[in-house]
Amino acid sequence: MFKTWQKPLHKRKLWKQMSVTSKIVYYMRPFVEQLIEIWLQPLPFPTIFKLIYSGILNIFLLMPIVYPILIVILYYGIVQYFFEKSLDMRFTQNIDLIHFLEQLFSLETFKENQNSLFVPFLKDIYALACCIDYIRLALAIMMG
């Protein structure tokens, strides 16, 4: 006979009684465990890779929250586009999504004199991440 406690959680009666947040926590647990495991890796693994990997995992962790919000914004943009093109309605500045996005994507992120500062800035970020590795190495040698 197949025992109840050997079934996965999503096939038990308890699953139907759980709240939505508990179900989300249940499915996010492997991602959080992976995030903790990556930061506990030994010293030769560079911190810059840990930061990149953590960013990717955080995207997956926030996906259940961000995805519905993006869907609502997308459909709001479609409805706004329909109203503006078909009914000649104009939205106020507070709720005008299409023109806000046009303004956002037309922004210049760098001026010509700032382009030369971007590469040294990235080098400084990488140097800071490597510095953390060297500090950890020194502490491991001192404590070990």
Buried (B, 14 or more C-beta within 10 A) or exposed (E): EEEEEEEEEEEEEEBEEBEEEEBBEEEBEEBEEEBEEBEEEEEEBBBBEBBEBBEEBEEEBEEEEEEEEEEEEEEEBEEBEEEBEEEEEEBEEEEBBBEBEEEEEEEEEEEEEEEEEEEEEEEEEBEEBEEBBEEEEEEEEEEE
